[in-house]
Amino acid sequence: MNHLLLNTIALEPNRWKRPSRPTRSILGLLQPIAEAGFRFLEVWQYHLSLEGKEAIGTIREACRGLDLAIRIVGLYPKLHLAGAERERELDQAGMMLDYAALLGASGVKIFVGSQGAQALSGDEYTRSVDMMRMLALRAREKGLVVTGETHEKTLFDSVESCQRFLRDTGADNFKVCFQPYNSRDTHQAIRDFENLVDHVVHLHLQGRKNGKYDFLENSDIDYGKLMQALAVHRFNGDISIEFVKDCVVQDPSDFDLDLVLRNAQRDRTFVLTQAAACGMPILG
């Protein structure tokens, strides 16, 4: 059964600032999310990592009380590092895998490293493969699937590099979170999806019109046609609404949570309507 998720990164105006510090705690977001009608979540790494392990039980119980389920936890590991830096990355990633398991998630979504495939030396690529195998093994021990997001400046920065890294890693619980590489070309998005379809168990949706976030129904990519492709290939996985109209602001004080959630509701209605039209079962 497919599940429709809201990604909490859409609700954080500081998402791209470093260091990443949320303006709202995850506990403060759960009630508004539930009231907006969402049932399933993908949770941004920093909505959990800064809370600490002692808060995970509280978050889990709060979700249960609101009939929410965290299905995916996001993670942004650097895979190519060596020495002490590598050990710190493994520790951080291990902590997030622990959190995901404690929250009852089915998987974690990662950026597959922090550099593009062509930017790495041979040794860095080999270390990346080795670290990915370790993360996949640790995830398997906790009953988790790892999905790598198709994204620029990562080892999943093209269909070819994605296929190569999947093959070299060789882990059966390492899959793909598909997000179109080109936000304007529907046909290319469908071709790329079809080239990776055997590995895709997670999908990211973000409406963009002329380079700005907009409603999915207005997007340069025809998400109705992409949903049809999902149905044809009997896609069975998680579909996350990642970014929505008005979620990007100049100043965090300008962020309107109610407005963003209303816009996310409109995207939710669009996805559910398109799924129904395609005969694709979906919970959300």
MIPAVO-679373 format. One record per residue (C-alpha): residue number from 1; x, y, z negated; residue in three letters; chain. Coordinates in Angstrom, 1 decimal. Layout:
SITE/num/px/py/pz/residu/chaine
SITE/NUM/X/Y/Z/ALA/A
...
% end
This chain:
SITE/num/px/py/pz/residu/chaine
SITE/1/0.0/0.0/0.0/MET/A
SITE/2/1.2/3.5/0.9/ASN/A
SITE/3/1.4/6.1/-1.8/HIS/A
SITE/4/1.2/9.9/-1.4/LEU/A
SITE/5/3.6/11.8/-3.7/LEU/A
SITE/6/4.3/15.3/-4.6/LEU/A
SITE/7/8.0/16.1/-5.0/ASN/A
SITE/8/8.6/18.4/-8.0/THR/A
SITE/9/11.4/20.2/-6.1/ILE/A
SITE/10/8.6/22.1/-4.4/ALA/A
SITE/11/7.7/23.6/-7.8/LEU/A
SITE/12/11.2/24.9/-8.7/GLU/A
SITE/13/12.4/28.3/-7.2/PRO/A
SITE/14/15.9/27.7/-8.5/ASN/A
SITE/15/16.3/24.4/-6.6/ARG/A
SITE/16/19.3/25.6/-4.5/TRP/A
SITE/17/21.1/27.6/-7.1/LYS/A
SITE/18/24.2/26.3/-8.8/ARG/A
SITE/19/24.3/25.2/-11.5/PRO/A
SITE/20/20.8/23.8/-11.0/SER/A
SITE/21/18.6/24.9/-14.0/ARG/A
SITE/22/14.9/24.6/-13.7/PRO/A
SITE/23/12.7/27.6/-14.7/THR/A
SITE/24/10.0/25.2/-15.9/ARG/A
SITE/25/10.4/21.9/-17.7/SER/A
SITE/26/8.9/18.7/-16.2/ILE/A
SITE/27/6.6/18.5/-19.3/LEU/A
SITE/28/5.3/21.9/-18.5/GLY/A
SITE/29/4.5/20.9/-14.9/LEU/A
SITE/30/2.7/17.6/-15.4/LEU/A
SITE/31/-0.7/19.1/-16.5/GLN/A
SITE/32/-0.9/21.5/-13.5/PRO/A
SITE/33/0.1/18.7/-11.2/ILE/A
SITE/34/-2.6/16.4/-12.5/ALA/A
SITE/35/-5.2/19.2/-12.4/GLU/A
SITE/36/-4.3/19.7/-8.7/ALA/A
SITE/37/-5.3/16.1/-8.0/GLY/A
SITE/38/-2.0/14.5/-7.5/PHE/A
SITE/39/-1.4/11.0/-9.0/ARG/A
SITE/40/2.1/10.1/-7.9/PHE/A
SITE/41/5.4/11.9/-8.1/LEU/A
SITE/42/8.9/12.2/-6.8/GLU/A
SITE/43/10.9/14.0/-9.5/VAL/A
SITE/44/13.9/16.2/-8.7/TRP/A
SITE/45/17.0/15.1/-10.5/GLN/A
SITE/46/17.4/18.3/-12.6/TYR/A
SITE/47/13.9/18.0/-13.9/HIS/A
SITE/48/15.2/15.0/-15.8/LEU/A
SITE/49/19.0/15.2/-16.2/SER/A
SITE/50/18.9/18.3/-18.3/LEU/A
SITE/51/16.1/16.9/-20.6/GLU/A
SITE/52/18.3/14.2/-22.0/GLY/A
SITE/53/17.5/10.5/-22.7/LYS/A
SITE/54/15.5/11.3/-25.9/GLU/A
SITE/55/12.9/13.1/-23.8/ALA/A
SITE/56/12.3/10.3/-21.3/ILE/A
SITE/57/9.9/8.5/-23.5/GLY/A
SITE/58/7.9/11.6/-24.1/THR/A
SITE/59/7.7/12.3/-20.3/ILE/A
SITE/60/6.6/8.7/-19.7/ARG/A
SITE/61/3.8/8.9/-22.3/GLU/A
SITE/62/2.7/12.3/-21.0/ALA/A
SITE/63/2.4/10.9/-17.5/CYS/A
SITE/64/0.4/8.0/-18.8/ARG/A
SITE/65/-2.0/10.3/-20.6/GLY/A
SITE/66/-2.6/12.3/-17.4/LEU/A
SITE/67/-2.8/9.2/-15.1/ASP/A
SITE/68/0.4/10.2/-13.3/LEU/A
SITE/69/3.0/7.8/-12.1/ALA/A
SITE/70/6.6/8.7/-11.3/ILE/A
SITE/71/7.5/6.5/-8.3/ARG/A
SITE/72/10.8/8.1/-7.1/ILE/A
SITE/73/13.6/9.9/-8.9/VAL/A
SITE/74/15.9/12.1/-6.8/GLY/A
SITE/75/19.7/12.0/-7.1/LEU/A
SITE/76/22.6/13.8/-5.4/TYR/A
SITE/77/25.8/11.8/-5.9/PRO/A
SITE/78/29.2/12.6/-4.3/LYS/A
SITE/79/30.4/9.2/-3.0/LEU/A
SITE/80/33.8/10.0/-1.6/HIS/A
SITE/81/35.6/11.0/-4.8/LEU/A
SITE/82/38.5/9.3/-6.5/ALA/A
SITE/83/39.9/8.9/-10.0/GLY/A
SITE/84/38.3/10.7/-13.0/ALA/A
SITE/85/35.8/12.6/-10.8/GLU/A
SITE/86/34.6/9.3/-9.3/ARG/A
SITE/87/34.0/7.9/-12.8/GLU/A
SITE/88/32.0/11.0/-13.8/ARG/A
SITE/89/29.8/10.6/-10.7/GLU/A
SITE/90/29.2/7.0/-11.5/LEU/A
SITE/91/28.3/7.8/-15.1/ASP/A
SITE/92/25.9/10.5/-13.9/GLN/A
SITE/93/24.3/8.3/-11.3/ALA/A
SITE/94/24.0/5.4/-13.8/GLY/A
SITE/95/22.2/7.7/-16.3/MET/A
SITE/96/19.7/8.7/-13.6/MET/A
SITE/97/19.1/5.0/-12.7/LEU/A
SITE/98/18.5/4.4/-16.4/ASP/A
SITE/99/16.0/7.2/-16.5/TYR/A
SITE/100/14.2/6.0/-13.3/ALA/A
SITE/101/13.8/2.5/-14.8/ALA/A
SITE/102/12.6/3.8/-18.1/LEU/A
SITE/103/10.0/5.9/-16.3/LEU/A
SITE/104/8.7/2.9/-14.4/GLY/A
SITE/105/9.8/4.2/-11.0/ALA/A
SITE/106/10.1/1.9/-8.0/SER/A
SITE/107/13.2/3.6/-6.7/GLY/A
SITE/108/15.6/6.5/-6.4/VAL/A
SITE/109/16.1/8.8/-3.4/LYS/A
SITE/110/19.6/10.0/-2.8/ILE/A
SITE/111/21.6/12.3/-0.7/PHE/A
SITE/112/24.1/9.9/0.9/VAL/A
SITE/113/27.1/11.8/-0.3/GLY/A
SITE/114/27.9/15.5/0.1/SER/A
SITE/115/29.7/15.6/3.4/GLN/A
SITE/116/28.9/14.6/7.0/GLY/A
SITE/117/30.1/11.4/8.5/ALA/A
SITE/118/32.7/13.2/10.7/GLN/A
SITE/119/34.1/15.3/7.8/ALA/A
SITE/120/35.5/12.3/5.8/LEU/A
SITE/121/38.9/10.7/6.1/SER/A
SITE/122/39.1/6.9/6.5/GLY/A
SITE/123/39.9/6.5/2.8/ASP/A
SITE/124/37.0/8.8/1.8/GLU/A
SITE/125/34.6/6.8/3.9/TYR/A
SITE/126/35.8/3.5/2.4/THR/A
SITE/127/35.4/4.9/-1.1/ARG/A
SITE/128/31.9/6.0/-0.1/SER/A
SITE/129/30.9/2.6/1.0/VAL/A
SITE/130/32.3/1.0/-2.1/ASP/A
SITE/131/30.5/3.5/-4.4/MET/A
SITE/132/27.3/3.0/-2.5/MET/A
SITE/133/27.6/-0.8/-3.0/ARG/A
SITE/134/28.1/-0.2/-6.8/MET/A
SITE/135/25.1/2.1/-7.0/LEU/A
SITE/136/22.9/-0.4/-5.1/ALA/A
SITE/137/24.0/-3.2/-7.3/LEU/A
SITE/138/23.2/-1.2/-10.5/ARG/A
SITE/139/19.9/-0.3/-9.0/ALA/A
SITE/140/19.1/-3.9/-8.2/ARG/A
SITE/141/19.8/-4.9/-11.7/GLU/A
SITE/142/17.1/-2.4/-12.8/LYS/A
SITE/143/14.6/-3.5/-10.2/GLY/A
SITE/144/15.1/-0.3/-8.2/LEU/A
SITE/145/15.3/0.4/-4.4/VAL/A
SITE/146/17.7/3.1/-3.3/VAL/A
SITE/147/16.6/5.2/-0.3/THR/A
SITE/148/19.1/7.5/1.5/GLY/A
SITE/149/17.6/10.7/2.9/GLU/A
SITE/150/18.3/11.5/6.6/THR/A
SITE/151/19.9/14.9/6.2/HIS/A
SITE/152/22.7/17.0/7.6/GLU/A
SITE/153/26.0/17.1/5.8/LYS/A
SITE/154/25.6/13.6/4.5/THR/A
SITE/155/26.5/10.1/5.7/LEU/A
SITE/156/22.9/9.9/7.0/PHE/A
SITE/157/23.4/13.0/9.3/ASP/A
SITE/158/22.4/11.2/12.5/SER/A
SITE/159/20.6/8.0/13.5/VAL/A
SITE/160/24.0/6.4/14.4/GLU/A
SITE/161/25.8/7.4/11.2/SER/A
SITE/162/22.9/6.2/9.2/CYS/A
SITE/163/22.8/2.8/10.9/GLN/A
SITE/164/26.6/2.4/10.5/ARG/A
SITE/165/26.6/3.2/6.8/PHE/A
SITE/166/23.7/0.9/6.1/LEU/A
SITE/167/25.5/-1.9/8.0/ARG/A
SITE/168/28.8/-1.2/6.2/ASP/A
SITE/169/27.2/-1.1/2.8/THR/A
SITE/170/25.3/-4.3/3.4/GLY/A
SITE/171/22.9/-4.0/0.4/ALA/A
SITE/172/19.4/-5.3/0.8/ASP/A
SITE/173/17.9/-2.8/-1.6/ASN/A
SITE/174/19.5/0.2/0.2/PHE/A
SITE/175/16.9/1.7/2.6/LYS/A
SITE/176/16.0/4.9/4.3/VAL/A
SITE/177/14.0/8.0/3.3/CYS/A
SITE/178/13.1/9.4/6.7/PHE/A
SITE/179/13.0/13.2/7.3/GLN/A
SITE/180/13.0/14.5/10.8/PRO/A
SITE/181/16.5/15.9/11.8/TYR/A
SITE/182/14.9/18.4/14.1/ASN/A
SITE/183/12.0/20.4/12.5/SER/A
SITE/184/10.7/21.5/15.9/ARG/A
SITE/185/10.7/18.4/18.1/ASP/A
SITE/186/7.8/15.9/17.6/THR/A
SITE/187/9.0/13.4/20.2/HIS/A
SITE/188/12.6/13.3/18.8/GLN/A
SITE/189/11.2/12.9/15.3/ALA/A
SITE/190/9.2/9.9/16.4/ILE/A
SITE/191/12.1/8.4/18.4/ARG/A
SITE/192/14.4/8.7/15.4/ASP/A
SITE/193/11.9/7.2/13.1/PHE/A
SITE/194/11.4/4.2/15.5/GLU/A
SITE/195/15.1/3.7/15.7/ASN/A
SITE/196/15.3/3.4/11.9/LEU/A
SITE/197/11.9/1.9/11.3/VAL/A
SITE/198/13.2/-1.5/10.0/ASP/A
SITE/199/14.9/0.3/7.1/HIS/A
SITE/200/12.4/3.1/6.4/VAL/A
SITE/201/10.4/2.7/3.1/VAL/A
SITE/202/10.0/6.4/2.2/HIS/A
SITE/203/9.1/9.6/4.1/LEU/A
SITE/204/9.6/13.3/3.4/HIS/A
SITE/205/7.1/15.8/4.8/LEU/A
SITE/206/7.7/19.5/5.0/GLN/A
SITE/207/5.7/21.8/7.2/GLY/A
SITE/208/7.8/24.3/9.2/ARG/A
SITE/209/6.7/26.9/11.6/LYS/A
SITE/210/9.3/29.1/13.4/ASN/A
SITE/211/11.9/28.1/10.7/GLY/A
SITE/212/9.7/29.0/7.7/LYS/A
SITE/213/7.7/26.7/5.4/TYR/A
SITE/214/4.1/26.5/6.4/ASP/A
SITE/215/1.2/24.1/6.1/PHE/A
SITE/216/1.7/20.6/7.6/LEU/A
SITE/217/-1.2/21.2/9.9/GLU/A
SITE/218/0.5/24.3/11.4/ASN/A
SITE/219/4.0/22.8/11.7/SER/A
SITE/220/6.0/22.8/14.8/ASP/A
SITE/221/6.2/19.0/14.4/ILE/A
SITE/222/2.9/17.4/15.0/ASP/A
SITE/223/2.5/15.4/11.8/TYR/A
SITE/224/-0.7/13.9/13.1/GLY/A
SITE/225/1.3/12.2/15.9/LYS/A
SITE/226/4.0/11.1/13.4/LEU/A
SITE/227/1.3/9.6/11.2/MET/A
SITE/228/0.0/7.7/14.2/GLN/A
SITE/229/3.5/6.3/14.7/ALA/A
SITE/230/3.6/5.2/11.1/LEU/A
SITE/231/0.4/3.4/11.5/ALA/A
SITE/232/1.5/1.7/14.7/VAL/A
SITE/233/4.6/0.3/12.9/HIS/A
SITE/234/2.5/-0.6/9.9/ARG/A
SITE/235/4.6/1.6/7.6/PHE/A
SITE/236/4.1/0.6/4.0/ASN/A
SITE/237/5.9/2.9/1.5/GLY/A
SITE/238/6.0/6.3/-0.2/ASP/A
SITE/239/5.1/9.5/1.6/ILE/A
SITE/240/6.4/12.6/-0.3/SER/A
SITE/241/5.2/16.2/0.2/ILE/A
SITE/242/8.6/17.7/-0.3/GLU/A
SITE/243/8.3/21.5/0.4/PHE/A
SITE/244/5.2/23.6/0.9/VAL/A
SITE/245/4.2/27.0/2.0/LYS/A
SITE/246/5.2/29.8/-0.4/ASP/A
SITE/247/7.6/27.6/-2.4/CYS/A
SITE/248/10.6/29.7/-1.4/VAL/A
SITE/249/10.8/33.2/-3.0/VAL/A
SITE/250/13.4/35.9/-3.2/GLN/A
SITE/251/13.3/36.0/-7.0/ASP/A
SITE/252/12.2/33.3/-9.4/PRO/A
SITE/253/9.8/35.8/-11.1/SER/A
SITE/254/7.9/35.9/-7.8/ASP/A
SITE/255/7.1/32.2/-7.8/PHE/A
SITE/256/3.4/31.5/-8.1/ASP/A
SITE/257/2.9/28.0/-9.3/LEU/A
SITE/258/-0.9/28.0/-8.8/ASP/A
SITE/259/-0.5/29.2/-5.2/LEU/A
SITE/260/2.1/26.6/-4.4/VAL/A
SITE/261/0.0/23.8/-5.9/LEU/A
SITE/262/-3.1/25.0/-3.9/ARG/A
SITE/263/-1.0/24.9/-0.8/ASN/A
SITE/264/0.2/21.4/-1.7/ALA/A
SITE/265/-3.4/20.4/-2.2/GLN/A
SITE/266/-4.1/21.5/1.4/ARG/A
SITE/267/-1.2/19.4/2.7/ASP/A
SITE/268/-2.4/16.5/0.6/ARG/A
SITE/269/-5.9/16.8/2.2/THR/A
SITE/270/-4.2/16.9/5.7/PHE/A
SITE/271/-2.2/13.8/5.1/VAL/A
SITE/272/-5.1/11.8/3.6/LEU/A
SITE/273/-7.3/12.8/6.6/THR/A
SITE/274/-4.7/11.9/9.1/GLN/A
SITE/275/-4.0/8.6/7.4/ALA/A
SITE/276/-7.8/7.8/7.4/ALA/A
SITE/277/-8.0/8.6/11.1/ALA/A
SITE/278/-5.1/6.2/11.8/CYS/A
SITE/279/-6.6/3.5/9.7/GLY/A
SITE/280/-3.6/3.6/7.4/MET/A
SITE/281/-4.4/2.8/3.7/PRO/A
SITE/282/-2.9/5.3/1.3/ILE/A
SITE/283/-3.3/6.1/-2.4/LEU/A
SITE/284/-2.9/9.7/-3.5/GLY/A
% end
